Amino acid sequence: MSENQNPLKPTEVRQICFDNGLIITDLQWQLLEEWADLLLNYNQEINLISRKETDLLWEKQILHCLSLPVYQEIPQGVEVCDFGTGGGFPGIILAIIRPDLHLTLVDSRQKKAAVVQQIVDDLKFSNVRVICGRGEVLGKQDEWNQRFPVITARAVAPLIDLVRWTSGLRKPESALHLLKGGEIQAEMNALSLMYSGIKISKSLIVLKGYTKFAENQKYIISINFSSETKNSDNY
């Protein structure tokens, strides 16, 4: 496949970030590289990313997640829930480049959560915790109920499902930032019909020096909730 020819090198990814206004310090970049090495090592034991695409880690996974802070400003020092974190995307990346944030990485799969916890321990993160559980269940617990002003996810499920699954975790005034691809206008329309008082924006990921995300219809979807947001059905 042509996509697998000449995958981006870490230095090229860093230059693309710089060209798009995302400045990553030497220490942060070193930590990103250490994390990437650990992830590839653990990936031999449990499938955190597709083993057919390990040579594309920096391009398809890391650069994709780094596009989020290029497009969206996350307030200083807030708690962020990375929902369905998988191998730590984009949660660990945000924890590295935004050490002021407090990240809670949530995944319902015990094996993946355990490996991500091991990576967090290996790198001695002080601003990351890992929780194994389903959003619908955690959101009913006092510790997590309406806790997070910001939730992130690399999304494969329909928007309506993601909004529903994270409803208990979100503060009334909150934002849900999703990395999502494909034809999604119908999902956005359905969500707007289901919920009143929400604001939905769609940004095609267009990066200076890198066009593949735009060519492959990769978007950042941001859904902003307010105290006036109401479910128009008993979904």
N, C-alpha and C positions, 0 to 999 in steps of 0.2 A: 504494500500500500504506500502511496506517495506520502501520506501523513507520517510514516515512520522513517522517511529519509531525512537525514541530517537534523535530528531533534535538537532543540535549543539547549545550549549549555548554560550552567548557572550564571556565568558572567554575562551572557546575553540577556537572560531574564532580568538580572539586576539593572542592566543598561536600559531595558524597556521600561522598567519601573521608574528609573530616574527621568527618562524622556517624558513620562506621563505624570511627573510631579510627585511621585512617591519616593521619598528619600529614606533609605535604609542604612543605618550605621554599620560600621565594620563589625562591631560586636553582635549586632542583631543578625547580620548576614552569616557570621560564623555559626551562630546558634541555629539558623535555618539549615545550614549545610549539615550540622551535626544531627539535627532532627531528621533530615532526609536520609542520611546514612542509617540511622537507627530504624527508620520506617522500612527501608528496603531490607534490612537484616531480619526484622520481625516478620516481614511479608513472606519470607520463606517458610514460616511456620503457620501463619494464618493469613488469609487473603484480605489484606487491607485495601489494596488496589489490584486491578487486573494484572496478573503476572505477564500477560502479553504486552503490557504497556509500561513496564518498569523503566524503560529507556526514555519514556515520555513524561516521567514524574514532574520534572521542572516545568515542562511546557503545558501539559493538560491538567495537572493538578495544582501545582504551586502557583504558577502565573495566573491561572484561572481564579484562584482564591485571592491573590493579591490585587486583582482588579476591583474587588469589593471596596477596599478603602480608597481606591482611586475615584470611585463614583459616589460613595456615601460617607458622610462625616458622622462618625459615632462620637457622642458626647464624652468629654473627659471623665475618666474615673468611674464609669457606670458598670453595673453588673450586666454581663451578656451571657445568654444561654445559647450554646451551639447545639441545635436540635438534630438528632440523627447524625452525630459527628463522624461515625465510621472510623477512619484512620486518623481523625483529628482535623478534618477539613470543613470549614476554614478556621475552626476554633484555635488550634495550636498556632497557626500562622498569625492570627490576630494577637494572640498572647505574646508572641515574639516581637512583632513590630509595634504593638501598643501595650507596653508593660504597665501602663496606668490602668488598663481595664482588668476586671475580675471575671474570668471565664469559668462557666460551668458547662462541661461537655457531657451531653446526654446521649446515650444509645441504649436501645432495648436488647441488644445482643451481648450476652455476658462475655463471650470470648473476645470480642472486639473491645469492649469496655476495659477488660482486664489488661489487654496489650497496651492500650492507650494509657492506662494508669501506670504501667511499667515504664513507658516512654517518659511520661511526666516525672516519675521518680528518678529515672536515669539522668534527665536534664535539670533536675532540681528546680522545677518551676515553683514559684511562690504565689502565682496569681491564677492557678488553674486547679480545678477539682473535676473529678470524673464521677458521674453517676450512671448506674445501670438501671433503666426503668422505662416505662412507657409514659409519654407526656400526659395522656389522659388520666393516668393514675397519680403521677407525681403532682399534677396540678391541683389535686384534691387534698394534698397533705399540707399542713400548716407551714412547714418550712419553705415550701416552694410555691404556695398559692399566691398568685399575683405578685410575684417577686421581681420579674425582669422587665426593665424598660426597653431592652433590645434583645431580639432573638434572630439568630442567623441559621441558615440551612443551605446545603446543596441539595436541591429538591428534585425528587423523581415522582412524588405523589402529586395529585391534583391540588390546586391552590385551596379549594374549599376544605379538603381533608387536612392540609397543613394548618390552616386557620383554626379548624375545630380541635385538632390534636394539641395545639399550643394555647388554647383559650384559657385554661386554668393557670398557666405559667406567666402569662403576660399581665403587666400593670394595665389599668384602664387607659392610661396615656402611654402608648408604646409603639414600637416599630418592628416589623418583621421584614428582614432583608434576605432575599432568596436568590441563589444562583440557579438559573433554570433555563432550559433550552427548548427549541422547537416552536411549533405553532401554539401560542398560548393565549391569543386574544379571546377565544371562546371561554377559556377558564376565567379570565379576568371579568368578562361580561357576566358569567354565572355568579361569580363572587359578589359583584356589585349588586346583583338582584337579590342575593341571599342576605347581604348585610347592608344596612343603611349607616351613614355617618363614617364610612371609611374612605381613605384616599389611597388610590393605587397608581403607581408610576412604573413605567417599563423603560429601561435603558438598554439599548443594544450595546454590547461591549465592543467599542471601537478604540483600539490602542494605537498610538503612534509607534510605528515600527513593527507592528504585528497585526495581521488582518484575519487570522483564521477564526477567532471567536466570532467576529462579525459575519464572516462567510458561512459559518455553521450555526447561525442564529442563536447565539448564546446571549442571554439577557440577565440583568439584575432587576428583579421585581421588588419594589418596596411598598409595603402595605402599612399605612399609619392609622392607628386606632385612637379614639378619644372616648371620653366618658359618655358621649352621645351615641357611640356605636351600638347598634342593635341588630340582633338576628331577626330577620323578617319571617322566619319560619321556625318551627320547633325541631330544627335539625339536630 
